[in-house]
Amino acid sequence: MRTPHRGSARDTAEAAFKKVTSPAPAPKPSQSAAPPEGKELVSLRLDRAVLQHFQDDGPGWQDRINAALRVVAGLDKA
């Protein structure tokens, strides 16, 4: 003789699944999401001629702008 039906097959499967699975461990808190260099993403308006000057030398133009700004700010020597 059959046992009385208690819920749908889906309910039974979900209950069984919950018994054998454990929750994912909580992520460890990180010190910062910023890269080690401490760079930040910003939006900056530049004259077209200034941007073209740095882009003319190809890839790395953002790093060259950063280096020029560091010199002007007195953080690095020319």
PQR file with spaces between the fields and no chain letter, atoms N, CA, C, O and H, PARSE charges and radii, in Angstrom:
ATOM       1  N    MET     1       0.829   -1.176    0.000 -0.4000 1.5000
ATOM       2  CA   MET     1       0.000    0.000    0.000 -0.0000 2.0000
ATOM       3  C    MET     1       0.878    1.246    0.000  0.5500 1.7000
ATOM       4  O    MET     1       1.949    1.259    0.608 -0.5500 1.4000
ATOM       5  N    ARG     2       0.436    2.255   -0.661 -0.4000 1.5000
ATOM       6  CA   ARG     2       1.187    3.502   -0.775 -0.0000 2.0000
ATOM       7  C    ARG     2       1.020    4.344    0.482  0.5500 1.7000
ATOM       8  O    ARG     2      -0.008    4.301    1.158 -0.5500 1.4000
ATOM       9  H    ARG     2      -0.434    2.244   -1.154  0.4000 1.0000
ATOM      10  N    THR     3       2.072    5.116    0.772 -0.4000 1.5000
ATOM      11  CA   THR     3       1.973    6.068    1.887 -0.0000 2.0000
ATOM      12  C    THR     3       1.252    7.305    1.394  0.5500 1.7000
ATOM      13  O    THR     3       1.287    7.597    0.198 -0.5500 1.4000
ATOM      14  H    THR     3       2.907    5.151    0.223  0.4000 1.0000
ATOM      15  N    PRO     4       0.610    8.030    2.264 -0.5600 1.5000
ATOM      16  CA   PRO     4      -0.101    9.233    1.837  0.2800 2.0000
ATOM      17  C    PRO     4       0.870   10.237    1.199  0.5500 1.7000
ATOM      18  O    PRO     4       2.005   10.387    1.653 -0.5500 1.4000
ATOM      19  N    HIS     5       0.420   10.905    0.166 -0.4000 1.5000
ATOM      20  CA   HIS     5       1.235   11.888   -0.563 -0.0000 2.0000
ATOM      21  C    HIS     5       1.314   13.179    0.246  0.5500 1.7000
ATOM      22  O    HIS     5       0.291   13.769    0.591 -0.5500 1.4000
ATOM      23  H    HIS     5      -0.502   10.783   -0.202  0.4000 1.0000
ATOM      24  N    ARG     6       2.524   13.606    0.542 -0.4000 1.5000
ATOM      25  CA   ARG     6       2.712   14.839    1.318 -0.0000 2.0000
ATOM      26  C    ARG     6       3.471   15.849    0.459  0.5500 1.7000
ATOM      27  O    ARG     6       4.702   15.820    0.436 -0.5500 1.4000
ATOM      28  H    ARG     6       3.356   13.126    0.262  0.4000 1.0000
ATOM      29  N    GLY     7       2.804   16.700   -0.217 -0.4000 1.5000
ATOM      30  CA   GLY     7       3.429   17.724   -1.039 -0.0000 2.0000
ATOM      31  C    GLY     7       3.832   17.198   -2.400  0.5500 1.7000
ATOM      32  O    GLY     7       3.735   16.003   -2.680 -0.5500 1.4000
ATOM      33  H    GLY     7       1.804   16.724   -0.198  0.4000 1.0000
ATOM      34  N    SER     8       4.275   18.094   -3.219 -0.4000 1.5000
ATOM      35  CA   SER     8       4.658   17.724   -4.586 -0.0000 2.0000
ATOM      36  C    SER     8       6.058   17.126   -4.608  0.5500 1.7000
ATOM      37  O    SER     8       6.805   17.200   -3.632 -0.5500 1.4000
ATOM      38  H    SER     8       4.353   19.065   -2.991  0.4000 1.0000
ATOM      39  N    ALA     9       6.385   16.544   -5.724 -0.4000 1.5000
ATOM      40  CA   ALA     9       7.725   15.984   -5.902 -0.0000 2.0000
ATOM      41  C    ALA     9       8.772   17.093   -5.793  0.5500 1.7000
ATOM      42  O    ALA     9       9.874   16.884   -5.287 -0.5500 1.4000
ATOM      43  H    ALA     9       5.779   16.483   -6.517  0.4000 1.0000
ATOM      44  N    ARG    10       8.401   18.261   -6.275 -0.4000 1.5000
ATOM      45  CA   ARG    10       9.323   19.402   -6.191 -0.0000 2.0000
ATOM      46  C    ARG    10       9.587   19.764   -4.738  0.5500 1.7000
ATOM      47  O    ARG    10      10.737   19.987   -4.359 -0.5500 1.4000
ATOM      48  H    ARG    10       7.506   18.430   -6.686  0.4000 1.0000
ATOM      49  N    ASP    11       8.541   19.828   -3.914 -0.4000 1.5000
ATOM      50  CA   ASP    11       8.714   20.144   -2.492 -0.0000 2.0000
ATOM      51  C    ASP    11       9.612   19.113   -1.815  0.5500 1.7000
ATOM      52  O    ASP    11      10.467   19.463   -1.001 -0.5500 1.4000
ATOM      53  H    ASP    11       7.607   19.647   -4.222  0.4000 1.0000
ATOM      54  N    THR    12       9.413   17.848   -2.154 -0.4000 1.5000
ATOM      55  CA   THR    12      10.213   16.776   -1.577 -0.0000 2.0000
ATOM      56  C    THR    12      11.675   16.914   -1.998  0.5500 1.7000
ATOM      57  O    THR    12      12.583   16.768   -1.180 -0.5500 1.4000
ATOM      58  H    THR    12       8.719   17.564   -2.815  0.4000 1.0000
ATOM      59  N    ALA    13      11.890   17.195   -3.270 -0.4000 1.5000
ATOM      60  CA   ALA    13      13.255   17.348   -3.777 -0.0000 2.0000
ATOM      61  C    ALA    13      13.944   18.546   -3.134  0.5500 1.7000
ATOM      62  O    ALA    13      15.112   18.456   -2.758 -0.5500 1.4000
ATOM      63  H    ALA    13      11.153   17.314   -3.935  0.4000 1.0000
ATOM      64  N    GLU    14      13.236   19.666   -3.003 -0.4000 1.5000
ATOM      65  CA   GLU    14      13.820   20.853   -2.386 -0.0000 2.0000
ATOM      66  C    GLU    14      14.172   20.592   -0.920  0.5500 1.7000
ATOM      67  O    GLU    14      15.218   21.038   -0.449 -0.5500 1.4000
ATOM      68  H    GLU    14      12.286   19.739   -3.308  0.4000 1.0000
ATOM      69  N    ALA    15      13.320   19.885   -0.205 -0.4000 1.5000
ATOM      70  CA   ALA    15      13.598   19.567    1.193 -0.0000 2.0000
ATOM      71  C    ALA    15      14.836   18.684    1.304  0.5500 1.7000
ATOM      72  O    ALA    15      15.664   18.882    2.193 -0.5500 1.4000
ATOM      73  H    ALA    15      12.470   19.522   -0.588  0.4000 1.0000
ATOM      74  N    ALA    16      14.964   17.720    0.415 -0.4000 1.5000
ATOM      75  CA   ALA    16      16.128   16.839    0.431 -0.0000 2.0000
ATOM      76  C    ALA    16      17.395   17.605    0.075  0.5500 1.7000
ATOM      77  O    ALA    16      18.452   17.381    0.664 -0.5500 1.4000
ATOM      78  H    ALA    16      14.291   17.559   -0.307  0.4000 1.0000
ATOM      79  N    PHE    17      17.283   18.495   -0.875 -0.4000 1.5000
ATOM      80  CA   PHE    17      18.430   19.290   -1.308 -0.0000 2.0000
ATOM      81  C    PHE    17      18.915   20.192   -0.174  0.5500 1.7000
ATOM      82  O    PHE    17      20.119   20.322    0.050 -0.5500 1.4000
ATOM      83  H    PHE    17      16.424   18.677   -1.354  0.4000 1.0000
ATOM      84  N    LYS    18      17.985   20.806    0.532 -0.4000 1.5000
ATOM      85  CA   LYS    18      18.348   21.699    1.630 -0.0000 2.0000
ATOM      86  C    LYS    18      19.087   20.957    2.736  0.5500 1.7000
ATOM      87  O    LYS    18      19.940   21.538    3.407 -0.5500 1.4000
ATOM      88  H    LYS    18      17.008   20.700    0.350  0.4000 1.0000
ATOM      89  N    LYS    19      18.772   19.697    2.931 -0.4000 1.5000
ATOM      90  CA   LYS    19      19.424   18.916    3.982 -0.0000 2.0000
ATOM      91  C    LYS    19      20.890   18.643    3.664  0.5500 1.7000
ATOM      92  O    LYS    19      21.713   18.577    4.577 -0.5500 1.4000
ATOM      93  H    LYS    19      18.079   19.225    2.386  0.4000 1.0000
ATOM      94  N    VAL    20      21.228   18.484    2.399 -0.4000 1.5000
ATOM      95  CA   VAL    20      22.589   18.087    2.035 -0.0000 2.0000
ATOM      96  C    VAL    20      23.469   19.248    1.592  0.5500 1.7000
ATOM      97  O    VAL    20      24.665   19.064    1.361 -0.5500 1.4000
ATOM      98  H    VAL    20      20.560   18.538    1.657  0.4000 1.0000
ATOM      99  N    THR    21      22.904   20.413    1.473 -0.4000 1.5000
ATOM     100  CA   THR    21      23.712   21.564    1.079 -0.0000 2.0000
ATOM     101  C    THR    21      23.914   22.473    2.270  0.5500 1.7000
ATOM     102  O    THR    21      23.065   22.564    3.156 -0.5500 1.4000
ATOM     103  H    THR    21      21.933   20.562    1.660  0.4000 1.0000
ATOM     104  N    SER    22      25.036   23.136    2.276 -0.4000 1.5000
ATOM     105  CA   SER    22      25.295   24.107    3.334 -0.0000 2.0000
ATOM     106  C    SER    22      25.444   25.473    2.696  0.5500 1.7000
ATOM     107  O    SER    22      25.804   25.575    1.523 -0.5500 1.4000
ATOM     108  H    SER    22      25.726   23.062    1.556  0.4000 1.0000
ATOM     109  N    PRO    23      25.174   26.518    3.451 -0.5600 1.5000
ATOM     110  CA   PRO    23      25.316   27.848    2.874  0.2800 2.0000
ATOM     111  C    PRO    23      26.779   28.147    2.558  0.5500 1.7000
ATOM     112  O    PRO    23      27.689   27.637    3.210 -0.5500 1.4000
ATOM     113  N    ALA    24      26.980   28.965    1.567 -0.4000 1.5000
ATOM     114  CA   ALA    24      28.337   29.349    1.188 -0.0000 2.0000
ATOM     115  C    ALA    24      28.961   30.160    2.315  0.5500 1.7000
ATOM     116  O    ALA    24      28.274   30.943    2.972 -0.5500 1.4000
ATOM     117  H    ALA    24      26.240   29.380    1.037  0.4000 1.0000
ATOM     118  N    PRO    25      30.255   29.977    2.542 -0.5600 1.5000
ATOM     119  CA   PRO    25      30.899   30.751    3.597  0.2800 2.0000
ATOM     120  C    PRO    25      30.871   32.241    3.266  0.5500 1.7000
ATOM     121  O    PRO    25      30.939   32.632    2.101 -0.5500 1.4000
ATOM     122  N    ALA    26      30.770   33.052    4.292 -0.4000 1.5000
ATOM     123  CA   ALA    26      30.732   34.507    4.098 -0.0000 2.0000
ATOM     124  C    ALA    26      32.082   34.966    3.556  0.5500 1.7000
ATOM     125  O    ALA    26      33.122   34.476    3.996 -0.5500 1.4000
ATOM     126  H    ALA    26      30.714   32.735    5.238  0.4000 1.0000
ATOM     127  N    PRO    27      32.079   35.901    2.605 -0.5600 1.5000
ATOM     128  CA   PRO    27      33.348   36.377    2.070  0.2800 2.0000
ATOM     129  C    PRO    27      34.140   37.106    3.153  0.5500 1.7000
ATOM     130  O    PRO    27      33.576   37.779    4.015 -0.5500 1.4000
ATOM     131  N    LYS    28      35.458   36.952    3.085 -0.4000 1.5000
ATOM     132  CA   LYS    28      36.314   37.627    4.053 -0.0000 2.0000
ATOM     133  C    LYS    28      36.376   39.111    3.712  0.5500 1.7000
ATOM     134  O    LYS    28      36.486   39.475    2.541 -0.5500 1.4000
ATOM     135  H    LYS    28      35.917   36.405    2.385  0.4000 1.0000
ATOM     136  N    PRO    29      36.307   39.960    4.718 -0.5600 1.5000
ATOM     137  CA   PRO    29      36.378   41.401    4.423  0.2800 2.0000
ATOM     138  C    PRO    29      37.759   41.754    3.886  0.5500 1.7000
ATOM     139  O    PRO    29      38.777   41.326    4.429 -0.5500 1.4000
ATOM     140  N    SER    30      37.778   42.527    2.829 -0.4000 1.5000
ATOM     141  CA   SER    30      39.052   42.941    2.259 -0.0000 2.0000
ATOM     142  C    SER    30      39.388   44.338    2.760  0.5500 1.7000
ATOM     143  O    SER    30      38.506   45.098    3.161 -0.5500 1.4000
ATOM     144  H    SER    30      36.950   42.874    2.388  0.4000 1.0000
ATOM     145  N    GLN    31      40.643   44.656    2.733 -0.4000 1.5000
ATOM     146  CA   GLN    31      41.069   45.964    3.209 -0.0000 2.0000
ATOM     147  C    GLN    31      40.577   47.057    2.274  0.5500 1.7000
ATOM     148  O    GLN    31      40.115   48.102    2.731 -0.5500 1.4000
ATOM     149  H    GLN    31      41.360   44.039    2.408  0.4000 1.0000
ATOM     150  N    SER    32      40.672   46.829    0.985 -0.4000 1.5000
ATOM     151  CA   SER    32      40.265   47.836    0.020 -0.0000 2.0000
ATOM     152  C    SER    32      40.065   47.183   -1.336  0.5500 1.7000
ATOM     153  O    SER    32      40.736   46.207   -1.669 -0.5500 1.4000
ATOM     154  H    SER    32      41.048   45.980    0.613  0.4000 1.0000
ATOM     155  N    ALA    33      39.154   47.718   -2.104 -0.4000 1.5000
ATOM     156  CA   ALA    33      38.937   47.208   -3.452 -0.0000 2.0000
ATOM     157  C    ALA    33      39.850   47.915   -4.447  0.5500 1.7000
ATOM     158  O    ALA    33      39.899   47.537   -5.618 -0.5500 1.4000
ATOM     159  H    ALA    33      38.609   48.512   -1.833  0.4000 1.0000
ATOM     160  N    ALA    34      40.573   48.937   -3.997 -0.4000 1.5000
ATOM     161  CA   ALA    34      41.458   49.698   -4.876 -0.0000 2.0000
ATOM     162  C    ALA    34      42.710   48.890   -5.187  0.5500 1.7000
ATOM     163  O    ALA    34      43.156   48.099   -4.355 -0.5500 1.4000
ATOM     164  H    ALA    34      40.534   49.245   -3.046  0.4000 1.0000
ATOM     165  N    PRO    35      43.281   49.075   -6.365 -0.5600 1.5000
ATOM     166  CA   PRO    35      44.521   48.394   -6.698  0.2800 2.0000
ATOM     167  C    PRO    35      45.645   48.825   -5.750  0.5500 1.7000
ATOM     168  O    PRO    35      45.540   49.874   -5.115 -0.5500 1.4000
ATOM     169  N    PRO    36      46.718   48.033   -5.647 -0.5600 1.5000
ATOM     170  CA   PRO    36      47.812   48.362   -4.728  0.2800 2.0000
ATOM     171  C    PRO    36      48.419   49.742   -4.965  0.5500 1.7000
ATOM     172  O    PRO    36      48.920   50.369   -4.032 -0.5500 1.4000
ATOM     173  N    GLU    37      48.377   50.218   -6.214 -0.4000 1.5000
ATOM     174  CA   GLU    37      48.956   51.531   -6.517 -0.0000 2.0000
ATOM     175  C    GLU    37      48.130   52.655   -5.921  0.5500 1.7000
ATOM     176  O    GLU    37      48.604   53.787   -5.821 -0.5500 1.4000
ATOM     177  H    GLU    37      47.970   49.708   -6.973  0.4000 1.0000
ATOM     178  N    GLY    38      46.916   52.361   -5.529 -0.4000 1.5000
ATOM     179  CA   GLY    38      46.053   53.387   -4.961 -0.0000 2.0000
ATOM     180  C    GLY    38      45.413   54.273   -6.017  0.5500 1.7000
ATOM     181  O    GLY    38      45.028   55.406   -5.729 -0.5500 1.4000
ATOM     182  H    GLY    38      46.531   51.441   -5.610  0.4000 1.0000
ATOM     183  N    LYS    39      45.296   53.769   -7.230 -0.4000 1.5000
ATOM     184  CA   LYS    39      44.687   54.566   -8.295 -0.0000 2.0000
ATOM     185  C    LYS    39      43.169   54.513   -8.177  0.5500 1.7000
ATOM     186  O    LYS    39      42.599   53.537   -7.690 -0.5500 1.4000
ATOM     187  H    LYS    39      45.608   52.848   -7.465  0.4000 1.0000
ATOM     188  N    GLU    40      42.534   55.578   -8.630 -0.4000 1.5000
ATOM     189  CA   GLU    40      41.081   55.653   -8.619 -0.0000 2.0000
ATOM     190  C    GLU    40      40.573   56.032  -10.002  0.5500 1.7000
ATOM     191  O    GLU    40      41.231   56.760  -10.745 -0.5500 1.4000
ATOM     192  H    GLU    40      42.997   56.371   -9.025  0.4000 1.0000
ATOM     193  N    LEU    41      39.404   55.529  -10.330 -0.4000 1.5000
ATOM     194  CA   LEU    41      38.767   55.862  -11.588 -0.0000 2.0000
ATOM     195  C    LEU    41      38.063   57.208  -11.425  0.5500 1.7000
ATOM     196  O    LEU    41      37.230   57.375  -10.535 -0.5500 1.4000
ATOM     197  H    LEU    41      38.869   54.937   -9.726  0.4000 1.0000
ATOM     198  N    VAL    42      38.402   58.160  -12.284 -0.4000 1.5000
ATOM     199  CA   VAL    42      37.791   59.491  -12.225 -0.0000 2.0000
ATOM     200  C    VAL    42      37.369   59.921  -13.624  0.5500 1.7000
ATOM     201  O    VAL    42      37.823   59.369  -14.626 -0.5500 1.4000
ATOM     202  H    VAL    42      39.080   58.024  -13.007  0.4000 1.0000
ATOM     203  N    SER    43      36.515   60.889  -13.668 -0.4000 1.5000
ATOM     204  CA   SER    43      36.128   61.504  -14.930 -0.0000 2.0000
ATOM     205  C    SER    43      36.774   62.878  -14.963  0.5500 1.7000
ATOM     206  O    SER    43      36.677   63.636  -13.998 -0.5500 1.4000
ATOM     207  H    SER    43      36.146   61.337  -12.854  0.4000 1.0000
ATOM     208  N    LEU    44      37.430   63.201  -16.063 -0.4000 1.5000
ATOM     209  CA   LEU    44      38.205   64.427  -16.147 -0.0000 2.0000
ATOM     210  C    LEU    44      38.019   65.041  -17.524  0.5500 1.7000
ATOM     211  O    LEU    44      38.092   64.348  -18.538 -0.5500 1.4000
ATOM     212  H    LEU    44      37.509   62.585  -16.847  0.4000 1.0000
ATOM     213  N    ARG    45      37.780   66.331  -17.553 -0.4000 1.5000
ATOM     214  CA   ARG    45      37.655   67.029  -18.840 -0.0000 2.0000
ATOM     215  C    ARG    45      38.992   67.653  -19.204  0.5500 1.7000
ATOM     216  O    ARG    45      39.558   68.430  -18.435 -0.5500 1.4000
ATOM     217  H    ARG    45      37.720   66.895  -16.729  0.4000 1.0000
ATOM     218  N    LEU    46      39.493   67.302  -20.392 -0.4000 1.5000
ATOM     219  CA   LEU    46      40.764   67.822  -20.879 -0.0000 2.0000
ATOM     220  C    LEU    46      40.550   68.488  -22.226  0.5500 1.7000
ATOM     221  O    LEU    46      39.644   68.129  -22.978 -0.5500 1.4000
ATOM     222  H    LEU    46      39.033   66.671  -21.017  0.4000 1.0000
ATOM     223  N    ASP    47      41.402   69.469  -22.520 -0.4000 1.5000
ATOM     224  CA   ASP    47      41.370   70.067  -23.852 -0.0000 2.0000
ATOM     225  C    ASP    47      41.692   68.981  -24.866  0.5500 1.7000
ATOM     226  O    ASP    47      42.495   68.088  -24.596 -0.5500 1.4000
ATOM     227  H    ASP    47      42.138   69.761  -21.909  0.4000 1.0000
ATOM     228  N    ARG    48      41.068   69.059  -26.025 -0.4000 1.5000
ATOM     229  CA   ARG    48      41.295   68.052  -27.068 -0.0000 2.0000
ATOM     230  C    ARG    48      42.775   67.992  -27.453  0.5500 1.7000
ATOM     231  O    ARG    48      43.311   66.912  -27.700 -0.5500 1.4000
ATOM     232  H    ARG    48      40.416   69.784  -26.245  0.4000 1.0000
ATOM     233  N    ALA    49      43.434   69.153  -27.503 -0.4000 1.5000
ATOM     234  CA   ALA    49      44.850   69.188  -27.884 -0.0000 2.0000
ATOM     235  C    ALA    49      45.723   68.484  -26.841  0.5500 1.7000
ATOM     236  O    ALA    49      46.680   67.796  -27.196 -0.5500 1.4000
ATOM     237  H    ALA    49      42.998   70.030  -27.302  0.4000 1.0000
ATOM     238  N    VAL    50      45.399   68.652  -25.574 -0.4000 1.5000
ATOM     239  CA   VAL    50      46.161   67.994  -24.504 -0.0000 2.0000
ATOM     240  C    VAL    50      45.981   66.485  -24.613  0.5500 1.7000
ATOM     241  O    VAL    50      46.960   65.740  -24.557 -0.5500 1.4000
ATOM     242  H    VAL    50      44.621   69.211  -25.286  0.4000 1.0000
ATOM     243  N    LEU    51      44.761   66.036  -24.766 -0.4000 1.5000
ATOM     244  CA   LEU    51      44.480   64.610  -24.883 -0.0000 2.0000
ATOM     245  C    LEU    51      45.186   64.029  -26.097  0.5500 1.7000
ATOM     246  O    LEU    51      45.787   62.958  -26.013 -0.5500 1.4000
ATOM     247  H    LEU    51      43.966   66.641  -24.811  0.4000 1.0000
ATOM     248  N    GLN    52      45.118   64.728  -27.224 -0.4000 1.5000
ATOM     249  CA   GLN    52      45.761   64.253  -28.454 -0.0000 2.0000
ATOM     250  C    GLN    52      47.272   64.144  -28.269  0.5500 1.7000
ATOM     251  O    GLN    52      47.889   63.202  -28.768 -0.5500 1.4000
ATOM     252  H    GLN    52      44.629   65.598  -27.292  0.4000 1.0000
ATOM     253  N    HIS    53      47.873   65.093  -27.559 -0.4000 1.5000
ATOM     254  CA   HIS    53      49.319   65.081  -27.298 -0.0000 2.0000
ATOM     255  C    HIS    53      49.730   63.783  -26.607  0.5500 1.7000
ATOM     256  O    HIS    53      50.712   63.154  -27.001 -0.5500 1.4000
ATOM     257  H    HIS    53      47.373   65.858  -27.153  0.4000 1.0000
ATOM     258  N    PHE    54      48.985   63.383  -25.585 -0.4000 1.5000
ATOM     259  CA   PHE    54      49.339   62.178  -24.841 -0.0000 2.0000
ATOM     260  C    PHE    54      48.962   60.903  -25.594  0.5500 1.7000
ATOM     261  O    PHE    54      49.632   59.881  -25.448 -0.5500 1.4000
ATOM     262  H    PHE    54      48.188   63.894  -25.265  0.4000 1.0000
ATOM     263  N    GLN    55      47.904   60.951  -26.393 -0.4000 1.5000
ATOM     264  CA   GLN    55      47.484   59.770  -27.145 -0.0000 2.0000
ATOM     265  C    GLN    55      48.336   59.521  -28.379  0.5500 1.7000
ATOM     266  O    GLN    55      48.368   58.402  -28.891 -0.5500 1.4000
ATOM     267  H    GLN    55      47.360   61.781  -26.512  0.4000 1.0000
ATOM     268  N    ASP    56      49.027   60.547  -28.863 -0.4000 1.5000
ATOM     269  CA   ASP    56      49.854   60.400  -30.067 -0.0000 2.0000
ATOM     270  C    ASP    56      50.943   59.344  -29.905  0.5500 1.7000
ATOM     271  O    ASP    56      51.355   58.730  -30.890 -0.5500 1.4000
ATOM     272  H    ASP    56      49.001   61.456  -28.447  0.4000 1.0000
ATOM     273  N    ASP    57      51.412   59.124  -28.690 -0.4000 1.5000
ATOM     274  CA   ASP    57      52.464   58.132  -28.456 -0.0000 2.0000
ATOM     275  C    ASP    57      51.911   56.728  -28.257  0.5500 1.7000
ATOM     276  O    ASP    57      52.670   55.801  -27.971 -0.5500 1.4000
ATOM     277  H    ASP    57      51.078   59.622  -27.889  0.4000 1.0000
ATOM     278  N    GLY    58      50.615   56.559  -28.402 -0.4000 1.5000
ATOM     279  CA   GLY    58      50.023   55.231  -28.332 -0.0000 2.0000
ATOM     280  C    GLY    58      49.571   54.812  -26.947  0.5500 1.7000
ATOM     281  O    GLY    58      49.359   55.654  -26.075 -0.5500 1.4000
ATOM     282  H    GLY    58      49.998   57.311  -28.634  0.4000 1.0000
ATOM     283  N    PRO    59      49.420   53.496  -26.742 -0.5600 1.5000
ATOM     284  CA   PRO    59      48.942   52.980  -25.464  0.2800 2.0000
ATOM     285  C    PRO    59      49.806   53.466  -24.300  0.5500 1.7000
ATOM     286  O    PRO    59      51.010   53.686  -24.440 -0.5500 1.4000
ATOM     287  N    GLY    60      49.159   53.625  -23.159 -0.4000 1.5000
ATOM     288  CA   GLY    60      49.855   54.123  -21.974 -0.0000 2.0000
ATOM     289  C    GLY    60      49.649   55.611  -21.762  0.5500 1.7000
ATOM     290  O    GLY    60      50.260   56.206  -20.874 -0.5500 1.4000
ATOM     291  H    GLY    60      48.182   53.447  -23.045  0.4000 1.0000
ATOM     292  N    TRP    61      48.784   56.219  -22.581 -0.4000 1.5000
ATOM     293  CA   TRP    61      48.590   57.666  -22.491 -0.0000 2.0000
ATOM     294  C    TRP    61      48.049   58.088  -21.131  0.5500 1.7000
ATOM     295  O    TRP    61      48.374   59.176  -20.656 -0.5500 1.4000
ATOM     296  H    TRP    61      48.288   55.736  -23.303  0.4000 1.0000
ATOM     297  N    GLN    62      47.231   57.254  -20.493 -0.4000 1.5000
ATOM     298  CA   GLN    62      46.703   57.606  -19.170 -0.0000 2.0000
ATOM     299  C    GLN    62      47.829   57.627  -18.141  0.5500 1.7000
ATOM     300  O    GLN    62      47.861   58.493  -17.267 -0.5500 1.4000
ATOM     301  H    GLN    62      46.967   56.370  -20.879  0.4000 1.0000
ATOM     302  N    ASP    63      48.748   56.675  -18.247 -0.4000 1.5000
ATOM     303  CA   ASP    63      49.897   56.656  -17.337 -0.0000 2.0000
ATOM     304  C    ASP    63      50.778   57.879  -17.559  0.5500 1.7000
ATOM     305  O    ASP    63      51.316   58.437  -16.602 -0.5500 1.4000
ATOM     306  H    ASP    63      48.722   55.971  -18.957  0.4000 1.0000
ATOM     307  N    ARG    64      50.931   58.302  -18.819 -0.4000 1.5000
ATOM     308  CA   ARG    64      51.748   59.488  -19.109 -0.0000 2.0000
ATOM     309  C    ARG    64      51.091   60.751  -18.562  0.5500 1.7000
ATOM     310  O    ARG    64      51.782   61.638  -18.061 -0.5500 1.4000
ATOM     311  H    ARG    64      50.494   57.848  -19.596  0.4000 1.0000
ATOM     312  N    ILE    65      49.777   60.841  -18.651 -0.4000 1.5000
ATOM     313  CA   ILE    65      49.076   61.993  -18.056 -0.0000 2.0000
ATOM     314  C    ILE    65      49.277   61.982  -16.548  0.5500 1.7000
ATOM     315  O    ILE    65      49.533   63.026  -15.948 -0.5500 1.4000
ATOM     316  H    ILE    65      49.216   60.121  -19.057  0.4000 1.0000
ATOM     317  N    ASN    66      49.164   60.814  -15.932 -0.4000 1.5000
ATOM     318  CA   ASN    66      49.353   60.696  -14.486 -0.0000 2.0000
ATOM     319  C    ASN    66      50.765   61.131  -14.093  0.5500 1.7000
ATOM     320  O    ASN    66      50.948   61.856  -13.114 -0.5500 1.4000
ATOM     321  H    ASN    66      48.956   59.966  -16.419  0.4000 1.0000
ATOM     322  N    ALA    67      51.758   60.685  -14.859 -0.4000 1.5000
ATOM     323  CA   ALA    67      53.149   61.050  -14.558 -0.0000 2.0000
ATOM     324  C    ALA    67      53.352   62.559  -14.678  0.5500 1.7000
ATOM     325  O    ALA    67      54.023   63.159  -13.838 -0.5500 1.4000
ATOM     326  H    ALA    67      51.610   60.097  -15.654  0.4000 1.0000
ATOM     327  N    ALA    68      52.781   63.179  -15.711 -0.4000 1.5000
ATOM     328  CA   ALA    68      52.907   64.628  -15.885 -0.0000 2.0000
ATOM     329  C    ALA    68      52.230   65.378  -14.737  0.5500 1.7000
ATOM     330  O    ALA    68      52.759   66.375  -14.246 -0.5500 1.4000
ATOM     331  H    ALA    68      52.236   62.692  -16.393  0.4000 1.0000
ATOM     332  N    LEU    69      51.068   64.899  -14.314 -0.4000 1.5000
ATOM     333  CA   LEU    69      50.375   65.545  -13.191 -0.0000 2.0000
ATOM     334  C    LEU    69      51.158   65.408  -11.888  0.5500 1.7000
ATOM     335  O    LEU    69      51.168   66.326  -11.068 -0.5500 1.4000
ATOM     336  H    LEU    69      50.638   64.089  -14.713  0.4000 1.0000
ATOM     337  N    ARG    70      51.816   64.258  -11.695 -0.4000 1.5000
ATOM     338  CA   ARG    70      52.635   64.068  -10.490 -0.0000 2.0000
ATOM     339  C    ARG    70      53.798   65.053  -10.443  0.5500 1.7000
ATOM     340  O    ARG    70      54.136   65.574   -9.380 -0.5500 1.4000
ATOM     341  H    ARG    70      51.808   63.512  -12.360  0.4000 1.0000
ATOM     342  N    VAL    71      54.421   65.312  -11.630 -0.4000 1.5000
ATOM     343  CA   VAL    71      55.519   66.272  -11.693 -0.0000 2.0000
ATOM     344  C    VAL    71      54.999   67.670  -11.353  0.5500 1.7000
ATOM     345  O    VAL    71      55.596   68.373  -10.538 -0.5500 1.4000
ATOM     346  H    VAL    71      54.146   64.889  -12.493  0.4000 1.0000
ATOM     347  N    VAL    72      53.904   68.068  -11.966 -0.4000 1.5000
ATOM     348  CA   VAL    72      53.342   69.400  -11.735 -0.0000 2.0000
ATOM     349  C    VAL    72      52.910   69.563  -10.270  0.5500 1.7000
ATOM     350  O    VAL    72      53.035   70.648   -9.701 -0.5500 1.4000
ATOM     351  H    VAL    72      53.419   67.498  -12.629  0.4000 1.0000
ATOM     352  N    ALA    73      52.408   68.494   -9.672 -0.4000 1.5000
ATOM     353  CA   ALA    73      51.967   68.560   -8.278 -0.0000 2.0000
ATOM     354  C    ALA    73      53.135   68.498   -7.302  0.5500 1.7000
ATOM     355  O    ALA    73      52.940   68.642   -6.095 -0.5500 1.4000
ATOM     356  H    ALA    73      52.306   67.613  -10.134  0.4000 1.0000
ATOM     357  N    GLY    74      54.350   68.285   -7.814 -0.4000 1.5000
ATOM     358  CA   GLY    74      55.524   68.231   -6.947 -0.0000 2.0000
ATOM     359  C    GLY    74      55.695   66.893   -6.255  0.5500 1.7000
ATOM     360  O    GLY    74      56.430   66.803   -5.272 -0.5500 1.4000
ATOM     361  H    GLY    74      54.508   68.168   -8.795  0.4000 1.0000
ATOM     362  N    LEU    75      55.037   65.854   -6.740 -0.4000 1.5000
ATOM     363  CA   LEU    75      55.140   64.530   -6.127 -0.0000 2.0000
ATOM     364  C    LEU    75      56.314   63.738   -6.694  0.5500 1.7000
ATOM     365  O    LEU    75      56.835   62.841   -6.032 -0.5500 1.4000
ATOM     366  H    LEU    75      54.439   65.927   -7.539  0.4000 1.0000
ATOM     367  N    ASP    76      56.728   64.062   -7.906 -0.4000 1.5000
ATOM     368  CA   ASP    76      57.849   63.412   -8.567 -0.0000 2.0000
ATOM     369  C    ASP    76      58.705   64.476   -9.213  0.5500 1.7000
ATOM     370  O    ASP    76      58.237   65.583   -9.476 -0.5500 1.4000
ATOM     371  H    ASP    76      56.304   64.791   -8.444  0.4000 1.0000
ATOM     372  N    LYS    77      59.971   64.142   -9.473 -0.4000 1.5000
ATOM     373  CA   LYS    77      60.860   65.058  -10.203 -0.0000 2.0000
ATOM     374  C    LYS    77      60.727   64.779  -11.689  0.5500 1.7000
ATOM     375  O    LYS    77      60.421   63.659  -12.099 -0.5500 1.4000
ATOM     376  H    LYS    77      60.352   63.242   -9.259  0.4000 1.0000
ATOM     377  N    ALA    78      60.959   65.813  -12.492 -0.4000 1.5000
ATOM     378  CA   ALA    78      60.830   65.690  -13.951 -0.0000 2.0000
ATOM     379  C    ALA    78      61.825   64.745  -14.539  0.5500 1.7000
ATOM     380  O    ALA    78      61.838   64.540  -15.753 -0.5500 1.4000
ATOM     381  H    ALA    78      61.207   66.722  -12.159  0.4000 1.0000
